[in-house]
Amino acid sequence: MPRVGVKLLKSLTFLLVGMILSFQLPAASSIASATDEYRVKTAFIYNFLAFTQWPEHTGKTINLCIFGKDYFGDEIDLLQTKSVNQFAIKVSRLAALEKAGNCQALFISKSEDGHLSGILDSLQGRAILTLTDSTDAASKGAIINMHLIENKVKFEINLESARHVGLIISARLLQLATRVYQ
């Protein structure tokens, strides 16, 4: 596909995603349960994957791993029926952090809050998109952190951490973040 066509396709995709999120989020603004919260967070994660560029040596599958207590249930498994930017998505739950080397994206559960710094240190230099939903996680080095503000899912991005491991976060995604750490 010509370069202009790819840019147009990405722009149209971004507009579509923005429209979808704008329709989903008001309904989710009164998140009634943890199930609803994690359903919305699953949609956010899909979009985070779509607007992240990994190094060229990344294979044909984005391995999305979950470490810690799984609050998503079956909801996040539905991402395996989708693809993003010509990558298939595979969801795995890790019992041991040593297996994170096979992950392109790692969701670190809030159940691991007390160990977050050590977890992030152990991933240093690996092109892994670290995703969390913990207090102040982006300021501690996680690349994307989701949090609830007035029952709405918001997110912040640590751009410095992303650049350090060779990931490129779309400028469009950066514009939607409530805070970007440079």
Short mmCIF file of the C-alpha atoms (twelve columns), coordinates in Angstrom:
data_MODEL
# 
_entry.id   MODEL 
# 
loop_
_atom_site.group_PDB 
_atom_site.id 
_atom_site.type_symbol 
_atom_site.label_atom_id 
_atom_site.label_alt_id 
_atom_site.label_comp_id 
_atom_site.label_asym_id 
_atom_site.label_seq_id 
_atom_site.Cartn_x 
_atom_site.Cartn_y 
_atom_site.Cartn_z 
_atom_site.pdbx_PDB_model_num 
ATOM 1   C CA . MET A 1   0.000   0.000   0.000  1 
ATOM 2   C CA . PRO A 2   1.445   3.435   -0.837 1 
ATOM 3   C CA . ARG A 3   2.700   5.476   2.139  1 
ATOM 4   C CA . VAL A 4   -0.071  8.081   1.713  1 
ATOM 5   C CA . GLY A 5   -2.679  5.301   1.782  1 
ATOM 6   C CA . VAL A 6   -1.272  3.934   5.040  1 
ATOM 7   C CA . LYS A 7   -1.356  7.396   6.640  1 
ATOM 8   C CA . LEU A 8   -4.936  7.932   5.467  1 
ATOM 9   C CA . LEU A 9   -5.937  4.515   6.787  1 
ATOM 10  C CA . LYS A 10  -4.340  5.265   10.175 1 
ATOM 11  C CA . SER A 11  -6.086  8.649   10.314 1 
ATOM 12  C CA . LEU A 12  -9.442  7.083   9.524  1 
ATOM 13  C CA . THR A 13  -8.809  4.357   12.093 1 
ATOM 14  C CA . PHE A 14  -8.005  6.997   14.731 1 
ATOM 15  C CA . LEU A 15  -11.199 8.891   13.941 1 
ATOM 16  C CA . LEU A 16  -13.216 5.693   14.162 1 
ATOM 17  C CA . VAL A 17  -11.585 4.745   17.463 1 
ATOM 18  C CA . GLY A 18  -12.256 8.230   18.825 1 
ATOM 19  C CA . MET A 19  -15.891 7.980   17.814 1 
ATOM 20  C CA . ILE A 20  -16.219 4.524   19.359 1 
ATOM 21  C CA . LEU A 21  -14.590 5.636   22.603 1 
ATOM 22  C CA . SER A 22  -16.713 8.770   22.774 1 
ATOM 23  C CA . PHE A 23  -19.835 6.638   22.473 1 
ATOM 24  C CA . GLN A 24  -18.640 3.955   24.899 1 
ATOM 25  C CA . LEU A 25  -17.201 6.138   27.613 1 
ATOM 26  C CA . PRO A 26  -20.284 8.164   28.546 1 
ATOM 27  C CA . ALA A 27  -22.157 4.902   29.026 1 
ATOM 28  C CA . ALA A 28  -19.187 3.635   31.016 1 
ATOM 29  C CA . SER A 29  -18.988 6.857   32.988 1 
ATOM 30  C CA . SER A 30  -21.241 5.302   35.568 1 
ATOM 31  C CA . ILE A 31  -19.277 2.084   35.785 1 
ATOM 32  C CA . ALA A 32  -21.546 -0.151  37.807 1 
ATOM 33  C CA . SER A 33  -19.175 -2.976  38.626 1 
ATOM 34  C CA . ALA A 34  -15.621 -4.215  38.357 1 
ATOM 35  C CA . THR A 35  -16.752 -6.275  35.353 1 
ATOM 36  C CA . ASP A 36  -17.862 -3.114  33.551 1 
ATOM 37  C CA . GLU A 37  -14.637 -1.351  34.527 1 
ATOM 38  C CA . TYR A 38  -12.464 -4.115  33.102 1 
ATOM 39  C CA . ARG A 39  -14.598 -4.373  29.973 1 
ATOM 40  C CA . VAL A 40  -13.819 -0.704  29.289 1 
ATOM 41  C CA . LYS A 41  -10.146 -1.229  30.190 1 
ATOM 42  C CA . THR A 42  -10.011 -4.102  27.697 1 
ATOM 43  C CA . ALA A 43  -11.194 -1.729  24.956 1 
ATOM 44  C CA . PHE A 44  -8.529  0.767   26.001 1 
ATOM 45  C CA . ILE A 45  -5.839  -1.916  25.905 1 
ATOM 46  C CA . TYR A 46  -6.847  -2.868  22.375 1 
ATOM 47  C CA . ASN A 47  -6.417  0.767   21.334 1 
ATOM 48  C CA . PHE A 48  -3.103  1.058   23.170 1 
ATOM 49  C CA . LEU A 49  -1.865  -1.907  21.135 1 
ATOM 50  C CA . ALA A 50  -3.176  -0.337  17.937 1 
ATOM 51  C CA . PHE A 51  -1.362  2.950   18.547 1 
ATOM 52  C CA . THR A 52  1.990   1.502   19.607 1 
ATOM 53  C CA . GLN A 53  4.763   0.650   17.186 1 
ATOM 54  C CA . TRP A 54  7.194   -2.112  18.132 1 
ATOM 55  C CA . PRO A 55  10.688  -2.592  16.691 1 
ATOM 56  C CA . GLU A 56  10.884  -4.311  13.308 1 
ATOM 57  C CA . HIS A 57  12.061  -7.624  14.780 1 
ATOM 58  C CA . THR A 58  8.669   -8.162  16.439 1 
ATOM 59  C CA . GLY A 59  6.983   -11.285 15.071 1 
ATOM 60  C CA . LYS A 60  3.474   -11.558 13.613 1 
ATOM 61  C CA . THR A 61  1.776   -11.869 16.993 1 
ATOM 62  C CA . ILE A 62  1.451   -9.432  19.864 1 
ATOM 63  C CA . ASN A 63  1.624   -11.484 23.032 1 
ATOM 64  C CA . LEU A 64  -0.421  -9.639  25.648 1 
ATOM 65  C CA . CYS A 65  0.434   -11.073 29.040 1 
ATOM 66  C CA . ILE A 66  -1.253  -10.524 32.379 1 
ATOM 67  C CA . PHE A 67  0.802   -10.717 35.552 1 
ATOM 68  C CA . GLY A 68  -0.849  -10.766 38.959 1 
ATOM 69  C CA . LYS A 69  -4.505  -11.159 39.840 1 
ATOM 70  C CA . ASP A 70  -6.686  -11.282 36.729 1 
ATOM 71  C CA . TYR A 71  -9.611  -8.889  37.121 1 
ATOM 72  C CA . PHE A 72  -10.502 -9.117  33.413 1 
ATOM 73  C CA . GLY A 73  -11.962 -12.608 33.416 1 
ATOM 74  C CA . ASP A 74  -12.936 -13.830 29.957 1 
ATOM 75  C CA . GLU A 75  -13.365 -10.287 28.622 1 
ATOM 76  C CA . ILE A 76  -9.727  -9.811  27.686 1 
ATOM 77  C CA . ASP A 77  -9.629  -13.196 25.945 1 
ATOM 78  C CA . LEU A 78  -11.970 -11.739 23.319 1 
ATOM 79  C CA . LEU A 79  -9.022  -9.710  22.003 1 
ATOM 80  C CA . GLN A 80  -7.687  -12.977 20.555 1 
ATOM 81  C CA . THR A 81  -10.462 -12.819 17.956 1 
ATOM 82  C CA . LYS A 82  -9.124  -9.472  16.727 1 
ATOM 83  C CA . SER A 83  -5.980  -8.293  15.046 1 
ATOM 84  C CA . VAL A 84  -4.206  -4.980  15.240 1 
ATOM 85  C CA . ASN A 85  -2.024  -3.492  12.505 1 
ATOM 86  C CA . GLN A 86  -1.685  -6.923  10.868 1 
ATOM 87  C CA . PHE A 87  -0.633  -8.540  14.159 1 
ATOM 88  C CA . ALA A 88  -2.630  -11.339 15.724 1 
ATOM 89  C CA . ILE A 89  -3.225  -10.945 19.472 1 
ATOM 90  C CA . LYS A 90  -2.546  -13.752 21.925 1 
ATOM 91  C CA . VAL A 91  -3.509  -13.380 25.601 1 
ATOM 92  C CA . SER A 92  -1.561  -15.239 28.295 1 
ATOM 93  C CA . ARG A 93  -1.607  -15.219 32.050 1 
ATOM 94  C CA . LEU A 94  1.814   -15.464 33.656 1 
ATOM 95  C CA . ALA A 95  2.406   -17.331 36.894 1 
ATOM 96  C CA . ALA A 96  6.058   -16.251 36.908 1 
ATOM 97  C CA . LEU A 97  7.577   -12.994 35.706 1 
ATOM 98  C CA . GLU A 98  10.505  -14.882 34.139 1 
ATOM 99  C CA . LYS A 99  8.163   -15.767 31.244 1 
ATOM 100 C CA . ALA A 100 7.591   -12.077 30.380 1 
ATOM 101 C CA . GLY A 101 10.391  -12.225 27.804 1 
ATOM 102 C CA . ASN A 102 7.867   -13.597 25.295 1 
ATOM 103 C CA . CYS A 103 5.477   -10.671 25.812 1 
ATOM 104 C CA . GLN A 104 5.177   -7.566  23.652 1 
ATOM 105 C CA . ALA A 105 2.655   -6.087  26.108 1 
ATOM 106 C CA . LEU A 106 2.454   -6.845  29.823 1 
ATOM 107 C CA . PHE A 107 -0.481  -5.835  31.993 1 
ATOM 108 C CA . ILE A 108 0.734   -5.647  35.584 1 
ATOM 109 C CA . SER A 109 -2.254  -6.059  37.887 1 
ATOM 110 C CA . LYS A 110 -2.840  -3.693  40.767 1 
ATOM 111 C CA . SER A 111 -2.417  -6.764  42.992 1 
ATOM 112 C CA . GLU A 112 1.319   -6.350  42.273 1 
ATOM 113 C CA . ASP A 113 1.494   -2.695  43.425 1 
ATOM 114 C CA . GLY A 114 3.983   -3.469  46.170 1 
ATOM 115 C CA . HIS A 115 6.346   -5.114  43.683 1 
ATOM 116 C CA . LEU A 116 5.919   -2.699  40.757 1 
ATOM 117 C CA . SER A 117 9.382   -1.109  40.929 1 
ATOM 118 C CA . GLY A 118 11.083  -4.508  40.997 1 
ATOM 119 C CA . ILE A 119 8.927   -5.799  38.144 1 
ATOM 120 C CA . LEU A 120 9.721   -2.767  35.984 1 
ATOM 121 C CA . ASP A 121 13.431  -3.066  36.828 1 
ATOM 122 C CA . SER A 122 13.430  -6.712  35.717 1 
ATOM 123 C CA . LEU A 123 12.010  -5.698  32.322 1 
ATOM 124 C CA . GLN A 124 14.649  -3.011  31.628 1 
ATOM 125 C CA . GLY A 125 15.747  -2.838  28.006 1 
ATOM 126 C CA . ARG A 126 13.015  -5.134  26.674 1 
ATOM 127 C CA . ALA A 127 10.572  -3.796  24.078 1 
ATOM 128 C CA . ILE A 128 7.542   -4.541  26.261 1 
ATOM 129 C CA . LEU A 129 4.592   -2.164  26.506 1 
ATOM 130 C CA . THR A 130 3.940   -2.115  30.258 1 
ATOM 131 C CA . LEU A 131 0.301   -1.487  31.142 1 
ATOM 132 C CA . THR A 132 -1.046  -0.978  34.652 1 
ATOM 133 C CA . ASP A 133 -4.006  0.284   36.613 1 
ATOM 134 C CA . SER A 134 -2.133  1.254   39.750 1 
ATOM 135 C CA . THR A 135 -1.773  4.555   41.546 1 
ATOM 136 C CA . ASP A 136 1.178   6.604   40.232 1 
ATOM 137 C CA . ALA A 137 2.493   3.709   38.106 1 
ATOM 138 C CA . ALA A 138 3.400   5.890   35.101 1 
ATOM 139 C CA . SER A 139 5.471   8.175   37.322 1 
ATOM 140 C CA . LYS A 140 7.314   5.042   38.502 1 
ATOM 141 C CA . GLY A 141 8.142   3.933   34.945 1 
ATOM 142 C CA . ALA A 142 5.151   1.973   33.627 1 
ATOM 143 C CA . ILE A 143 4.498   3.053   30.045 1 
ATOM 144 C CA . ILE A 144 0.708   3.345   30.231 1 
ATOM 145 C CA . ASN A 145 -1.319  3.558   33.418 1 
ATOM 146 C CA . MET A 146 -5.114  3.547   33.512 1 
ATOM 147 C CA . HIS A 147 -7.079  4.952   36.436 1 
ATOM 148 C CA . LEU A 148 -10.638 5.868   37.315 1 
ATOM 149 C CA . ILE A 149 -11.554 9.517   37.669 1 
ATOM 150 C CA . GLU A 150 -15.196 10.188  38.467 1 
ATOM 151 C CA . ASN A 151 -16.053 6.658   37.287 1 
ATOM 152 C CA . LYS A 152 -14.355 7.215   33.910 1 
ATOM 153 C CA . VAL A 153 -11.277 5.366   32.731 1 
ATOM 154 C CA . LYS A 154 -8.442  7.801   32.014 1 
ATOM 155 C CA . PHE A 155 -4.822  7.081   31.217 1 
ATOM 156 C CA . GLU A 156 -1.382  8.571   31.461 1 
ATOM 157 C CA . ILE A 157 1.722   7.724   29.437 1 
ATOM 158 C CA . ASN A 158 5.385   7.627   30.358 1 
ATOM 159 C CA . LEU A 159 6.894   8.546   26.986 1 
ATOM 160 C CA . GLU A 160 10.442  8.425   28.349 1 
ATOM 161 C CA . SER A 161 9.974   4.769   29.375 1 
ATOM 162 C CA . ALA A 162 8.517   3.908   25.960 1 
ATOM 163 C CA . ARG A 163 11.415  5.526   24.108 1 
ATOM 164 C CA . HIS A 164 13.934  3.836   26.398 1 
ATOM 165 C CA . VAL A 165 12.765  0.384   25.238 1 
ATOM 166 C CA . GLY A 166 12.309  1.326   21.574 1 
ATOM 167 C CA . LEU A 167 8.524   1.655   21.453 1 
ATOM 168 C CA . ILE A 168 6.821   4.462   19.562 1 
ATOM 169 C CA . ILE A 169 3.525   5.730   20.933 1 
ATOM 170 C CA . SER A 170 1.293   7.495   18.417 1 
ATOM 171 C CA . ALA A 171 1.043   11.248  18.837 1 
ATOM 172 C CA . ARG A 172 -2.715  10.856  18.590 1 
ATOM 173 C CA . LEU A 173 -2.735  8.595   21.642 1 
ATOM 174 C CA . LEU A 174 -0.496  11.027  23.502 1 
ATOM 175 C CA . GLN A 175 -3.053  13.787  22.867 1 
ATOM 176 C CA . LEU A 176 -5.745  11.744  24.630 1 
ATOM 177 C CA . ALA A 177 -3.676  11.055  27.745 1 
ATOM 178 C CA . THR A 178 -4.428  13.007  30.907 1 
ATOM 179 C CA . ARG A 179 -0.685  13.299  31.531 1 
ATOM 180 C CA . VAL A 180 2.461   12.510  29.549 1 
ATOM 181 C CA . TYR A 181 5.757   12.016  31.348 1 
ATOM 182 C CA . GLN A 182 8.615   13.174  29.118 1 
# 
